[in-house]
Amino acid sequence: MSKKVHMQALYLSFRKSPKRDATSTRLHLHHRSNNSTHQLDTDLYECAGITVRSSTSRVCAMAIKKESGLSDYELARQEKIAKNQALLQQLQLDAAQAGVASKAKAKSSAHSAGQKRKRTVEKKIKEEDNGPRRTSARLQGIIADSEVAHVKEEKDAEAFREEQKIKRQRVSEDINLLDAVVNGQTWNRSGNWLSAVGPAQPGERTFTVQDVKDTTDKELKALRERMSNLQLWENMSPARIKITPERIYSLGFHPTEDKALVFAGDKLGNLGLFDGSQKTKSEPTDEDEEGDEDEVEPAISTFKIHTRTISAFQFSPHDPNALLSASYDSSIRKLDLAHGTAVEIYAPGDRSADEPISGVELSRTDPNLLHFSTLSGSFGLHDLRTPSTETVELFQLSEKKIGGFSLHPASPHLLATASLDRTLKLWDLRKITGKGPNRSPALLAEHESRLSVSHASFNAAGQIATASYDDTVKIHTVPTNPTDTLDSSPSTVIPHNNQTGRWVTILRAQWQLQPPDGIQKFAIGNMNRFVDIYTGEGKQVAQLGGEGITAVPAVAMLHPTQEWVAAGTASGKLCLWL
């Protein structure tokens, strides 16, 4: 029987070992028995706790096990890890002494002769959101389902609602475009773009090349061939031209004929600008490799000029550098493109008032008379020479939302409104009847559709085009001086799928203001991811499409005087045909 060993004292002392690295220490175990002292040395490596590389005595293992509370399996595992680490470190030391260790490549301060340089792309640094962070009720010691927890939940919900309310509240102060940049290039007054001047079946055409070939009327055939030959902007796919961050609600061309300048307003009050004359591929230089061309992102600038949806906008017929924008934040702004400022020209006196504006139009005969409609069914007149909170007249023309309105270009006293109450109404603003809240212009004609009418648009010939949810586009002809016995029935009815649903902007028929060939034409989005072009007689002349269109180009518009077409999608992408 082996001699019993009585453990009288056990202590551990750690010191740095000169033969090991910084993680290696010397473990000394001393125990006394019968006036004799045995010293056990072992190497200790710190790796997820106490780790022993080797042991020469069972007493040492038992002592460590008792001291650390580890199992036999865990001790064996830690011992194996320590052995592997020690071996790896020894190999690295041996390699370093032999001079075969890998060395970091020295960065050359200059390129060698003849080496071709690549253009460096600056990485965009994502700005951190410094807003309030969510807090943990558990870490705060709040018991779930307690009264304190319910009170905290109510306070958090109220704070969230208040935060959203502040975000949606309109800003009355003037906005400088330099301070309103959301995305893209900044505004430069000396170098901006104006310095040079049924269920949908995606991809399935309803108007084909064969329809053009089968046309017997020579003039109509020539028009169809000309409009059908319009091609998507060749420099880049529409999938890469993101003109606004969110869904496009309004879109239009700048009146200039020098180049295609497209403006678009989105769901969150952003206004995007796109220059169709730009180039997206840089010319190769001597330093570039053969055939190596750098891709350039499209020149797009986006500005935050409203806090909610930009529902409509119009370029002033008296000043091409003035853009009037209407928004659901209850305000109308005048964007001065020459000075880069957006000034509020109309808004309710109470900043907390919620009166979303659905349409805006400046009179073609009076540069100071502004017209607007609201989602509550009212129609207003505002004199731009008066304070922005004053209105000349405010008429309640419908009990439901007015989706859009239009003034007769030749007779601006004639007003057409389209409403959610399924009606198209024609009014005479010269004849005001009633008193007090019952005051309203004289109603000349009314046409009721089976479902709601989305929009009404006048052309220069006095025709009104409407799109409604009964899957029709109706054309009404209005004389310059209508009588009280005006016929309200449409002269042409065009079958057209208008079932946009929730995620696609409502389809609207928009006329070309001054067609160069004298033929009245309007554009409207197609749920099969095309844009349809029709004449004032209801004859289709083109169905524009192309590769890279991944969503419905719902908001479509013709240039006022050129045969250019632009359309925007729910993802903020732009399609441009030239």
C-alpha positions as CSV (number, residue, x, y, z in Angstrom):
1,M,0.0,0.0,0.0
2,S,1.4,3.4,-1.0
3,K,2.3,5.9,1.6
4,K,-0.5,8.3,2.5
5,V,0.1,11.9,1.7
6,H,-1.5,14.4,4.0
7,M,-2.3,17.7,2.3
8,Q,-1.6,20.4,4.8
9,A,-1.4,23.4,2.6
10,L,-2.1,24.1,-1.1
11,Y,-1.6,27.4,-2.8
12,L,-1.2,28.6,-6.3
13,S,1.2,31.3,-7.5
14,F,1.4,32.6,-11.0
15,R,4.3,34.3,-12.5
16,K,5.4,35.2,-16.1
17,S,7.6,32.6,-17.7
18,P,10.6,34.0,-19.6
19,K,10.5,31.1,-22.0
20,R,6.9,31.6,-23.0
21,D,4.7,34.3,-24.4
22,A,2.5,36.7,-22.5
23,T,-0.3,34.2,-22.0
24,S,2.0,31.6,-20.4
25,T,2.5,31.4,-16.7
26,R,4.2,29.0,-14.3
27,L,2.0,27.2,-11.9
28,H,3.6,26.0,-8.7
29,L,1.9,23.6,-6.4
30,H,3.5,23.1,-3.0
31,H,2.4,20.5,-0.5
32,R,4.0,19.4,2.7
33,S,4.0,15.9,4.0
34,N,6.0,14.5,6.8
35,N,8.3,17.5,6.8
36,S,9.0,17.1,3.1
37,T,8.0,19.4,0.3
38,H,7.2,18.3,-3.2
39,Q,7.1,20.9,-5.9
40,L,5.2,20.3,-9.1
41,D,5.7,22.5,-12.1
42,T,3.4,22.7,-15.0
43,D,2.7,25.2,-17.7
44,L,-0.7,27.0,-17.7
45,Y,-2.3,28.6,-20.7
46,E,-5.3,30.7,-20.3
47,C,-7.9,29.4,-22.7
48,A,-11.5,29.7,-21.6
49,G,-10.5,29.1,-18.0
50,I,-7.7,27.2,-16.1
51,T,-5.8,25.0,-18.5
52,V,-3.1,22.5,-17.6
53,R,-0.7,21.3,-20.3
54,S,0.8,18.4,-18.4
55,S,0.8,16.9,-14.9
56,T,3.3,14.7,-13.2
57,S,1.2,14.0,-10.2
58,R,-2.4,12.8,-9.6
59,V,-2.4,15.1,-6.6
60,C,-2.0,18.2,-8.9
61,A,-5.0,17.1,-11.1
62,M,-7.2,16.4,-8.0
63,A,-6.2,19.8,-6.5
64,I,-7.1,21.7,-9.7
65,K,-10.3,19.7,-10.1
66,K,-11.3,20.6,-6.6
67,E,-10.3,24.2,-6.9
68,S,-11.9,24.9,-10.3
69,G,-14.9,22.6,-10.1
70,L,-14.3,21.2,-13.6
71,S,-15.1,17.6,-14.6
72,D,-12.6,15.1,-15.8
73,Y,-13.8,15.5,-19.4
74,E,-13.5,19.3,-19.2
75,L,-9.9,19.0,-17.8
76,A,-8.9,16.7,-20.6
77,R,-10.4,19.0,-23.2
78,Q,-8.7,22.1,-21.8
79,E,-5.4,20.1,-21.6
80,K,-5.7,19.2,-25.3
81,I,-6.4,22.8,-26.3
82,A,-3.4,24.0,-24.4
83,K,-1.2,21.4,-26.1
84,N,-2.3,22.5,-29.5
85,Q,-1.8,26.1,-28.8
86,A,1.7,25.5,-27.4
87,L,2.6,23.5,-30.5
88,L,1.3,26.2,-32.8
89,Q,3.2,28.9,-31.0
90,Q,6.4,26.8,-31.1
91,L,6.1,26.3,-34.9
92,Q,5.6,30.0,-35.4
93,L,8.7,30.8,-33.3
94,D,10.8,28.2,-35.2
95,A,9.6,29.6,-38.6
96,A,10.5,33.1,-37.5
97,Q,14.0,32.1,-36.5
98,A,14.5,30.2,-39.8
99,G,13.4,33.3,-41.7
100,V,10.6,31.6,-43.6
101,A,7.6,33.3,-41.9
102,S,5.2,35.2,-44.1
103,K,5.7,39.0,-44.2
104,A,3.1,41.7,-45.0
105,K,3.4,43.1,-48.4
106,A,4.8,46.6,-48.4
107,K,2.6,49.1,-50.1
108,S,4.3,51.0,-52.8
109,S,4.0,54.7,-52.5
110,A,4.0,55.2,-56.3
111,H,2.9,53.2,-59.3
112,S,5.5,51.6,-61.3
113,A,6.3,52.9,-64.7
114,G,3.7,52.0,-67.3
115,Q,1.2,50.7,-64.7
116,K,-2.3,51.8,-65.5
117,R,-4.3,53.5,-62.8
118,K,-7.9,52.6,-62.0
119,R,-10.3,55.3,-61.0
120,T,-11.1,55.1,-57.3
121,V,-14.8,55.2,-56.2
122,E,-15.5,57.0,-53.0
123,K,-17.4,54.9,-50.6
124,K,-20.6,56.4,-49.2
125,I,-20.6,56.5,-45.5
126,K,-23.9,55.6,-44.1
127,E,-25.1,58.1,-41.5
128,E,-26.2,56.6,-38.2
129,D,-29.6,57.3,-36.9
130,N,-29.3,59.2,-33.7
131,G,-33.0,58.9,-32.9
132,P,-34.4,57.4,-29.7
133,R,-33.7,53.7,-29.1
134,R,-36.1,51.2,-27.7
135,T,-35.6,50.3,-24.1
136,S,-36.0,47.0,-22.4
137,A,-38.7,46.7,-19.7
138,R,-37.0,43.6,-18.2
139,L,-33.7,45.5,-17.7
140,Q,-35.6,48.3,-16.0
141,G,-37.1,45.8,-13.6
142,I,-40.7,46.2,-14.9
143,I,-42.8,43.1,-14.4
144,A,-44.7,42.0,-17.5
145,D,-48.5,42.5,-17.4
146,S,-48.2,44.7,-14.4
147,E,-49.8,48.1,-14.0
148,V,-46.4,49.8,-14.5
149,A,-45.9,47.8,-17.7
150,H,-49.3,49.0,-19.1
151,V,-48.5,52.6,-18.2
152,K,-45.1,52.3,-19.9
153,E,-46.7,50.8,-23.0
154,E,-49.2,53.6,-23.2
155,K,-46.5,56.2,-22.9
156,D,-44.4,54.6,-25.6
157,A,-47.4,54.5,-27.9
158,E,-48.3,58.1,-27.3
159,A,-44.7,59.1,-27.9
160,F,-44.7,57.2,-31.2
161,R,-47.9,58.8,-32.3
162,E,-46.6,62.3,-31.5
163,E,-43.3,61.6,-33.4
164,Q,-45.3,60.5,-36.5
165,K,-47.5,63.6,-36.2
166,I,-44.5,65.9,-36.1
167,K,-43.0,64.2,-39.2
168,R,-46.3,64.6,-41.1
169,Q,-46.8,68.2,-40.1
170,R,-46.1,70.7,-42.9
171,V,-43.1,73.1,-42.8
172,S,-44.2,76.7,-43.4
173,E,-40.7,78.2,-43.7
174,D,-39.0,78.7,-47.1
175,I,-36.9,75.7,-48.1
176,N,-33.5,76.1,-49.7
177,L,-32.7,73.3,-52.1
178,L,-29.2,73.1,-50.7
179,D,-30.6,72.1,-47.3
180,A,-33.3,69.8,-48.7
181,V,-31.1,67.4,-50.7
182,V,-32.2,63.8,-50.0
183,N,-30.3,61.9,-52.6
184,G,-28.1,62.5,-55.6
185,Q,-26.3,65.7,-56.6
186,T,-26.6,69.0,-54.7
187,W,-28.2,72.1,-56.2
188,N,-25.8,74.4,-58.0
189,R,-27.4,77.7,-59.2
190,S,-24.5,78.3,-61.7
191,G,-24.4,74.8,-63.1
192,N,-27.8,73.2,-62.6
193,W,-29.6,71.5,-65.4
194,L,-31.6,74.6,-66.4
195,S,-28.4,76.5,-67.2
196,A,-28.6,74.9,-70.7
197,V,-32.2,75.6,-70.8
198,G,-58.6,42.9,-66.1
199,P,-56.0,41.2,-64.2
200,A,-52.7,42.4,-65.4
201,Q,-50.7,40.3,-67.7
202,P,-47.1,41.7,-67.5
203,G,-45.5,41.9,-70.9
204,E,-48.6,40.9,-72.9
205,R,-49.3,43.6,-75.5
206,T,-52.8,44.7,-76.4
207,F,-51.6,46.8,-79.4
208,T,-49.0,45.2,-81.7
209,V,-47.0,45.9,-84.8
210,Q,-49.6,44.1,-86.8
211,D,-52.2,46.6,-85.7
212,V,-50.0,49.3,-87.2
213,K,-49.5,47.5,-90.5
214,D,-53.3,46.8,-90.8
215,T,-54.1,50.6,-90.6
216,T,-55.7,51.8,-93.8
217,D,-55.9,55.5,-93.0
218,K,-52.6,57.0,-94.2
219,E,-52.4,59.8,-91.7
220,L,-53.3,57.5,-88.8
221,K,-50.8,54.9,-90.0
222,A,-48.0,57.5,-90.2
223,L,-48.8,58.7,-86.7
224,R,-48.8,55.2,-85.3
225,E,-45.5,54.4,-87.0
226,R,-43.9,57.5,-85.6
227,M,-45.1,57.1,-82.0
228,S,-44.5,53.4,-82.0
229,N,-40.8,54.0,-83.0
230,L,-40.1,55.9,-79.7
231,Q,-37.4,54.0,-77.8
232,L,-36.4,53.8,-74.2
233,W,-33.6,56.0,-73.1
234,E,-30.6,54.0,-74.5
235,N,-28.0,55.0,-71.9
236,M,-29.3,53.0,-69.0
237,S,-32.0,50.6,-68.1
238,P,-35.1,52.0,-66.3
239,A,-34.4,49.7,-63.4
240,R,-31.4,51.9,-62.6
241,I,-33.1,55.3,-63.0
242,K,-34.5,55.7,-59.5
243,I,-35.7,59.3,-59.6
244,T,-37.5,59.3,-56.2
245,P,-37.0,57.2,-53.1
246,E,-40.7,56.2,-52.8
247,R,-43.7,55.6,-55.0
248,I,-44.3,58.2,-57.7
249,Y,-47.6,60.1,-57.5
250,S,-47.0,63.0,-59.9
251,L,-44.7,63.5,-62.9
252,G,-44.0,66.0,-65.7
253,F,-41.6,67.5,-68.2
254,H,-40.0,70.9,-68.0
255,P,-41.3,73.0,-70.9
256,T,-37.9,73.4,-72.5
257,E,-37.4,71.8,-75.9
258,D,-33.6,71.7,-75.7
259,K,-33.5,68.5,-73.6
260,A,-35.7,66.2,-71.6
261,L,-35.9,67.4,-68.0
262,V,-38.2,65.2,-66.0
263,F,-39.6,66.0,-62.5
264,A,-41.4,63.6,-60.2
265,G,-43.0,63.8,-56.8
266,D,-43.3,60.8,-54.5
267,K,-45.3,59.5,-51.5
268,L,-43.1,61.2,-48.8
269,G,-42.8,64.6,-50.3
270,N,-39.6,64.2,-52.2
271,L,-39.1,65.9,-55.6
272,G,-36.7,64.2,-58.1
273,L,-35.1,65.7,-61.1
274,F,-33.6,63.8,-64.0
275,D,-31.7,65.2,-67.1
276,G,-32.3,63.1,-70.2
277,S,-29.3,64.6,-72.1
278,Q,-26.6,63.2,-69.8
279,K,-24.1,60.5,-70.6
280,T,-23.7,57.5,-68.3
281,K,-20.4,56.1,-69.7
282,S,-17.1,58.0,-69.5
283,E,-14.8,58.2,-72.4
284,P,-11.7,56.0,-72.0
285,T,-8.4,57.9,-71.4
286,D,-4.8,56.9,-72.2
287,E,-4.4,55.6,-68.6
288,D,-7.3,53.2,-69.0
289,E,-7.0,49.7,-70.4
290,E,-8.4,49.1,-73.8
291,G,-12.2,48.7,-73.7
292,D,-12.3,49.7,-70.0
293,E,-15.1,52.1,-69.5
294,D,-16.3,53.4,-66.1
295,E,-20.0,53.2,-65.4
296,V,-21.4,56.5,-64.2
297,E,-24.6,56.6,-62.1
298,P,-27.3,58.8,-63.7
299,A,-27.4,62.4,-62.6
300,I,-30.5,62.5,-60.3
301,S,-31.2,65.0,-57.5
302,T,-33.9,64.6,-54.9
303,F,-35.1,67.3,-52.6
304,K,-37.5,67.1,-49.6
305,I,-39.9,70.0,-50.2
306,H,-43.0,68.6,-48.5
307,T,-43.6,66.3,-45.6
308,R,-46.3,64.2,-47.2
309,T,-47.3,63.0,-50.7
310,I,-46.8,65.4,-53.6
311,S,-50.2,64.8,-55.3
312,A,-49.8,67.1,-58.3
313,F,-47.7,69.9,-59.7
314,Q,-47.7,72.3,-62.6
315,F,-45.1,74.4,-64.4
316,S,-46.4,78.0,-64.4
317,P,-47.7,79.0,-67.8
318,H,-46.2,82.5,-67.1
319,D,-42.8,81.5,-65.8
320,P,-41.1,78.2,-66.9
321,N,-38.7,78.4,-63.9
322,A,-41.6,78.3,-61.4
323,L,-43.0,74.9,-60.3
324,L,-46.2,74.8,-58.2
325,S,-46.5,71.7,-56.1
326,A,-49.5,70.5,-54.1
327,S,-49.2,68.1,-51.2
328,Y,-51.2,66.0,-48.7
329,D,-49.4,68.1,-46.0
330,S,-52.1,70.8,-46.8
331,S,-49.7,73.2,-48.5
332,I,-48.9,74.5,-51.9
333,R,-45.3,75.6,-52.7
334,K,-43.7,77.5,-55.5
335,L,-40.3,76.1,-56.4
336,D,-38.1,78.8,-57.9
337,L,-35.7,76.8,-60.1
338,A,-33.6,79.9,-60.8
339,H,-32.9,80.6,-57.2
340,G,-33.2,77.1,-55.7
341,T,-35.9,77.9,-53.1
342,A,-39.3,76.5,-52.4
343,V,-41.7,79.1,-50.9
344,E,-45.1,78.2,-49.3
345,I,-47.8,80.2,-51.2
346,Y,-50.9,78.6,-49.7
347,A,-51.7,76.7,-46.5
348,P,-54.4,76.8,-43.8
349,G,-53.9,79.3,-41.0
350,D,-53.8,76.5,-38.4
351,R,-50.6,74.4,-38.9
352,S,-52.2,71.4,-37.3
353,A,-55.1,71.4,-39.8
354,D,-55.3,68.3,-41.9
355,E,-56.6,69.4,-45.4
356,P,-54.8,67.3,-48.0
357,I,-54.6,69.0,-51.4
358,S,-55.2,66.8,-54.4
359,G,-54.8,69.2,-57.3
360,V,-53.3,72.6,-58.3
361,E,-53.5,74.8,-61.4
362,L,-52.6,78.4,-62.1
363,S,-54.9,80.3,-64.4
364,R,-53.6,80.8,-67.9
365,T,-55.1,84.3,-68.1
366,D,-54.3,85.6,-64.6
367,P,-50.8,84.9,-63.2
368,N,-52.0,85.6,-59.6
369,L,-55.1,83.4,-59.5
370,L,-54.4,79.9,-58.0
371,H,-56.9,77.0,-58.1
372,F,-56.7,73.9,-55.9
373,S,-58.9,71.0,-54.8
374,T,-58.8,68.9,-51.6
375,L,-59.5,65.3,-50.5
376,S,-62.5,66.6,-48.5
377,G,-64.3,67.6,-51.7
378,S,-63.7,71.4,-51.6
379,F,-62.4,73.6,-54.3
380,G,-60.5,76.9,-53.6
381,L,-59.3,80.1,-55.2
382,H,-56.3,81.9,-53.8
383,D,-54.7,85.3,-54.8
384,L,-50.9,85.0,-54.8
385,R,-50.7,88.7,-53.8
386,T,-52.3,88.0,-50.5
387,P,-50.9,86.2,-47.4
388,S,-50.6,82.4,-47.9
389,T,-53.2,81.6,-45.3
390,E,-56.0,83.6,-47.0
391,T,-58.4,82.3,-49.7
392,V,-60.6,84.3,-52.0
393,E,-63.2,81.5,-52.2
394,L,-63.7,78.0,-50.9
395,F,-66.5,75.9,-52.3
396,Q,-67.7,72.5,-51.2
397,L,-68.3,70.9,-54.5
398,S,-68.6,67.2,-53.4
399,E,-69.3,65.3,-50.2
400,K,-66.4,63.0,-51.1
401,K,-62.8,63.3,-52.3
402,I,-62.1,65.2,-55.5
403,G,-59.4,63.2,-57.2
404,G,-58.5,65.8,-59.7
405,F,-59.7,68.9,-61.6
406,S,-58.8,70.7,-64.8
407,L,-59.5,74.2,-66.3
408,H,-60.4,74.7,-70.0
409,P,-57.2,76.1,-71.6
410,A,-59.1,78.5,-73.8
411,S,-61.9,79.3,-71.4
412,P,-60.4,79.1,-67.8
413,H,-63.8,79.8,-66.2
414,L,-64.9,76.3,-67.1
415,L,-64.0,73.8,-64.4
416,A,-64.1,70.0,-64.6
417,T,-64.0,67.9,-61.4
418,A,-63.7,64.1,-60.9
419,S,-64.8,62.7,-57.6
420,L,-65.1,59.6,-55.5
421,D,-68.9,60.0,-55.7
422,R,-68.6,58.6,-59.3
423,T,-69.3,61.8,-61.0
424,L,-67.7,64.1,-63.6
425,K,-69.1,67.6,-63.1
426,L,-68.6,70.8,-65.3
427,W,-68.8,74.1,-63.5
428,D,-68.9,77.8,-64.5
429,L,-66.8,79.9,-62.2
430,R,-68.3,83.2,-63.5
431,K,-71.6,82.4,-62.0
432,I,-71.6,82.0,-58.2
433,T,-74.9,81.1,-56.6
434,G,-76.0,80.6,-53.0
435,K,-75.0,82.3,-49.7
436,G,-72.6,81.4,-46.9
437,P,-71.4,77.8,-46.9
438,N,-73.9,77.0,-49.7
439,R,-72.0,79.2,-52.2
440,S,-70.9,77.4,-55.3
441,P,-70.3,77.9,-59.0
442,A,-73.1,77.1,-61.5
443,L,-73.3,73.4,-62.4
444,L,-73.5,73.1,-66.2
445,A,-73.4,69.3,-66.6
446,E,-72.9,66.1,-64.7
447,H,-72.1,62.6,-65.8
448,E,-72.3,59.6,-63.4
449,S,-70.2,56.5,-63.9
450,R,-70.7,53.0,-62.5
451,L,-67.7,53.4,-60.2
452,S,-65.5,56.3,-59.0
453,V,-63.9,58.7,-61.4
454,S,-60.2,59.1,-60.8
455,H,-59.3,62.2,-62.7
456,A,-60.5,64.8,-65.3
457,S,-58.2,66.5,-67.8
458,F,-58.9,69.2,-70.4
459,N,-57.1,69.5,-73.7
460,A,-56.7,72.6,-76.0
461,A,-59.7,71.5,-78.1
462,G,-62.1,71.4,-75.2
463,Q,-62.2,67.6,-74.7
464,I,-62.2,66.1,-71.2
465,A,-60.6,62.7,-70.6
466,T,-61.5,60.7,-67.5
467,A,-60.4,57.4,-66.1
468,S,-62.6,55.5,-63.8
469,Y,-62.7,52.2,-61.9
470,D,-65.4,50.8,-64.3
471,D,-62.4,50.0,-66.6
472,T,-63.1,52.7,-69.1
473,V,-61.5,55.9,-70.4
474,K,-64.3,58.4,-71.4
475,I,-63.8,61.4,-73.7
476,H,-66.4,64.3,-73.3
477,T,-66.5,67.1,-75.8
478,V,-67.3,70.6,-74.4
479,P,-68.0,73.7,-76.5
480,T,-66.1,76.9,-75.7
481,N,-69.4,78.6,-74.6
482,P,-71.6,75.8,-73.3
483,T,-75.3,76.3,-72.5
484,D,-77.3,75.1,-69.6
485,T,-78.6,72.2,-71.8
486,L,-75.1,70.7,-72.3
487,D,-75.1,67.0,-73.2
488,S,-73.1,65.2,-70.5
489,S,-72.8,61.8,-72.2
490,P,-69.3,60.9,-73.5
491,S,-68.5,61.1,-77.2
492,T,-66.0,58.2,-76.9
493,V,-65.7,55.3,-74.5
494,I,-62.4,53.3,-74.5
495,P,-62.1,50.0,-72.7
496,H,-59.1,50.1,-70.4
497,N,-57.9,48.1,-67.3
498,N,-57.8,50.6,-64.5
499,Q,-57.7,48.2,-61.5
500,T,-54.6,49.4,-59.9
501,G,-55.2,48.0,-56.4
502,R,-53.4,49.3,-53.3
503,W,-49.7,49.4,-54.4
504,V,-50.0,51.1,-57.8
505,T,-50.7,54.8,-58.3
506,I,-54.1,55.5,-59.8
507,L,-54.0,55.7,-63.6
508,R,-54.8,59.1,-65.1
509,A,-55.3,60.2,-68.7
510,Q,-53.0,63.2,-69.4
511,W,-53.2,65.3,-72.6
512,Q,-50.4,66.8,-74.5
513,L,-50.8,70.5,-74.0
514,Q,-49.6,71.7,-77.4
515,P,-49.2,68.8,-79.9
516,P,-46.8,69.8,-82.7
517,D,-48.8,68.0,-85.3
518,G,-52.1,69.4,-84.1
519,I,-53.5,65.9,-83.3
520,Q,-54.8,65.7,-79.7
521,K,-53.1,62.8,-77.8
522,F,-53.1,61.6,-74.3
523,A,-51.0,59.1,-72.4
524,I,-52.1,56.6,-69.7
525,G,-50.3,53.8,-67.9
526,N,-51.1,50.2,-68.8
527,M,-51.3,47.5,-66.1
528,N,-49.3,45.1,-68.3
529,R,-46.3,47.4,-67.8
530,F,-46.7,49.6,-70.9
531,V,-47.8,53.1,-71.6
532,D,-50.8,53.6,-74.0
533,I,-51.1,56.6,-76.3
534,Y,-54.6,57.5,-77.7
535,T,-55.9,60.3,-79.9
536,G,-58.8,62.5,-79.1
537,E,-61.0,60.2,-81.2
538,G,-60.2,57.3,-79.0
539,K,-57.8,55.5,-81.5
540,Q,-54.7,54.0,-80.0
541,V,-51.5,55.0,-81.8
542,A,-48.8,53.4,-79.7
543,Q,-48.1,51.0,-76.8
544,L,-44.7,51.8,-75.4
545,G,-42.6,49.3,-73.5
546,G,-39.1,47.8,-73.5
547,E,-36.6,45.8,-71.5
548,G,-35.9,46.7,-67.9
549,I,-39.5,47.8,-67.0
550,T,-40.1,45.7,-63.9
551,A,-43.2,47.5,-62.6
552,V,-46.3,49.3,-63.9
553,P,-45.4,52.7,-65.3
554,A,-48.6,54.1,-63.8
555,V,-47.9,57.9,-63.9
556,A,-47.5,58.8,-67.6
557,M,-47.1,62.1,-69.3
558,L,-46.3,63.6,-72.7
559,H,-44.0,66.5,-73.2
560,P,-46.0,69.7,-73.8
561,T,-44.6,70.2,-77.3
562,Q,-42.3,67.3,-78.2
563,E,-43.1,63.6,-78.8
564,W,-41.3,62.5,-75.6
565,V,-43.0,60.3,-73.1
566,A,-42.1,59.7,-69.4
567,A,-43.7,57.4,-66.9
568,G,-43.0,56.6,-63.2
569,T,-43.5,53.4,-61.2
570,A,-44.4,52.6,-57.6
571,S,-40.7,51.8,-56.9
572,G,-39.6,55.4,-57.9
573,K,-38.2,54.3,-61.2
574,L,-38.4,56.4,-64.4
575,C,-39.1,55.2,-67.9
576,L,-38.3,57.7,-70.7
577,W,-39.1,57.3,-74.4
578,L,-37.4,59.6,-76.9
